[in-house]
Amino acid sequence: MNYKLVTSPYGAHKQIVELVGHRQQVLEFGCASGYLSELLAAQGCEVVGIERDPEAKLAAQQHCRSVIAADLNTLETIPFPFGSFDVLLFADVLEHLLDPAAVLRRFIPYLRSDGRVVVSIPNIANWTIRWELIRGRWNYTDNGLMDETHLHFYTRRTARELLESADLQIIHEDVTQGLYHLPLYRATVHRLLSHLRLQDRVAYRLAKVRPELWALQFIYVATRKPG
């Protein structure tokens, strides 16, 4: 799968990079070609990536301190001591795993006591999927919400439950906008807002008001539960 950087200021990648911050030790799961690693490195972060695709791994090595070639479904340990990382980053990764909660629990020990887990995860309750279901459709695609490689699908509630099941507590939640997929909106209001360069901002604000319906992805920052 050829994943690419989303450059919108209201997109997941921009938010993730800001949430990770500067000069952090980052363990990035499913780092692909390293497009996020490159941005993090520019902020002074040191990134260790995990990637199973050999071609993507080679590309990611240009931006990472090191890249571990492995399948997250079967990877048990990594060659670093527990407590080595400030941030564990799962950018649109958990939905692809056989047992996402088990992977979270397996790698949380590598997080420092005050470290954070940063996650982005698609919203299967987005209005586009609801509309397709009303029409009796459930069609997989090459990417997006109905990516054919997704093994799990999450709503806002079940995404939060997933993190909590791994003994994490959510300290920050955000969204990315998904309103632009609506044809009527795109043909009318979106055109006007585009001229004013406000289209992304307005759609993002609407997603914040009704995240269960309008959000394309949920973005979380979580820490270990106390005790």
ZANU-426749 format. One line per 5 residues: number of its first residue (from 1); for each residue x, y negated, z negated of C-alpha. Coordinates in steps of 0.25 Angstrom, whole numbers, plus 5000, padded with zeros to 4 digits. Example, Ala and Ser with C-alpha at 12.3 -4.5 7.8 and 13.67 -1.06 7.14 Angstrom:
1) 5049,5018,4969  5055,5004,4971
% end
This chain:
1) 5000,5000,5000  5006,4986,5004  5002,4977,4993  5005,4962,4995  5006,4950,4987
6) 4994,4941,4985  4998,4927,4985  4985,4920,4980  4987,4913,4967  4974,4920,4962
11) 4979,4933,4966  4984,4945,4957  4998,4944,4961  5000,4929,4958  4993,4931,4944
16) 5001,4944,4941  5014,4936,4944  5010,4925,4934  5005,4935,4924  5018,4943,4924
21) 5026,4930,4922  5041,4926,4923  5053,4934,4919  5046,4947,4915  5050,4962,4916
26) 5039,4968,4924  5036,4982,4928  5027,4982,4940  5019,4994,4943  5017,4996,4958
31) 5025,4985,4963  5024,4988,4977  5033,4980,4986  5036,4970,4974  5028,4958,4979
36) 5024,4955,4964  5038,4959,4959  5044,4949,4968  5035,4938,4962  5038,4942,4948
41) 5053,4943,4951  5052,4928,4955  5047,4925,4941  5059,4932,4935  5052,4945,4932
46) 5060,4958,4933  5051,4968,4939  5052,4984,4939  5042,4989,4949  5036,5003,4950
51) 5032,5007,4965  5029,5020,4971  5030,5016,4986  5045,5017,4991  5044,5006,5001
56) 5037,4996,4991  5047,5000,4980  5059,4996,4990  5052,4982,4992  5049,4980,4977
61) 5064,4983,4974  5067,4969,4979  5059,4962,4968  5060,4972,4957  5070,4975,4947
66) 5068,4989,4950  5056,4997,4956  5052,5011,4951  5047,5021,4962  5036,5028,4955
71) 5021,5031,4956  5014,5025,4944  5005,5037,4943  5016,5046,4939  5027,5037,4934
76) 5029,5040,4919  5041,5031,4915  5050,5020,4921  5065,5018,4918  5063,5007,4908
81) 5062,5006,4893  5048,5004,4887  5046,4989,4884  5054,4984,4897  5043,4976,4903
86) 5036,4963,4901  5025,4966,4911  5019,4978,4917  5013,4974,4931  5001,4982,4937
91) 4997,4974,4949  4986,4982,4956  4992,4995,4952  4983,5001,4941  4972,5005,4951
96) 4981,5013,4959  4985,5022,4948  4980,5036,4944  4979,5032,4929  4982,5017,4927
101) 4980,5017,4912  4990,5028,4910  5000,5020,4919  4998,5008,4910  5000,5016,4897
106) 5012,5023,4903  5020,5010,4906  5015,5000,4895  5026,5005,4886  5036,4998,4896
111) 5030,4985,4893  5036,4976,4882  5027,4974,4869  5023,4960,4874  5022,4964,4889
116) 5010,4963,4898  5004,4972,4908  4999,4964,4921  4988,4971,4929  4980,4968,4942
121) 4969,4977,4945  4958,4976,4956  4943,4974,4952  4934,4985,4958  4922,4977,4954
126) 4925,4965,4963  4913,4961,4971  4918,4967,4984  4918,4981,4978  4904,4979,4972
131) 4899,4974,4986  4905,4986,4993  4899,4996,4983  4885,4989,4985  4887,4992,4999
136) 4891,5007,4996  4905,5005,5000  4918,5009,4992  4929,5008,5003  4944,5009,5000
141) 4953,4999,5007  4968,4998,5008  4969,4988,4997  4961,4979,4988  4950,4983,4978
146) 4947,4996,4986  4962,5000,4988  4962,5014,4992  4973,5017,4983  4966,5012,4970
151) 4963,5024,4961  4955,5016,4950  4946,5004,4951  4944,4994,4940  4934,4983,4936
156) 4938,4972,4926  4933,4981,4914  4940,4994,4918  4953,4986,4922  4953,4981,4908
161) 4950,4994,4902  4962,5000,4910  4972,4991,4903  4965,4993,4890  4966,5008,4891
166) 4981,5006,4892  4982,4999,4879  4983,4985,4885  4976,4973,4881  4972,4962,4892
171) 4977,4948,4889  4974,4942,4903  4964,4945,4914  4963,4938,4928  4957,4941,4941
176) 4960,4939,4956  4949,4934,4965  4941,4943,4975  4930,4934,4980  4936,4931,4993
181) 4932,4945,4998  4917,4940,4998  4914,4937,5013  4903,4927,5010  4913,4920,5000
186) 4924,4921,5010  4916,4915,5021  4910,4903,5013  4916,4898,5000  4929,4904,5002
191) 4932,4896,5015  4928,4883,5008  4937,4886,4996  4948,4891,5006  4949,4877,5012
196) 4950,4871,4998  4960,4882,4994  4951,4886,4982  4947,4900,4987  4956,4908,4978
201) 4954,4900,4966  4939,4900,4967  4938,4915,4969  4948,4917,4957  4939,4909,4948
206) 4927,4917,4952  4934,4930,4949  4938,4924,4936  4923,4922,4933  4918,4936,4937
211) 4930,4945,4938  4923,4958,4938  4916,4953,4951  4926,4944,4958  4940,4948,4954
216) 4948,4956,4964  4958,4960,4953  4960,4959,4938  4973,4955,4932  4977,4958,4918
221) 4988,4956,4908  4988,4965,4897  4997,4969,4885  4998,4980,4875  4987,4981,4865
226) 4992,4977,4851  4995,4989,4842
% end
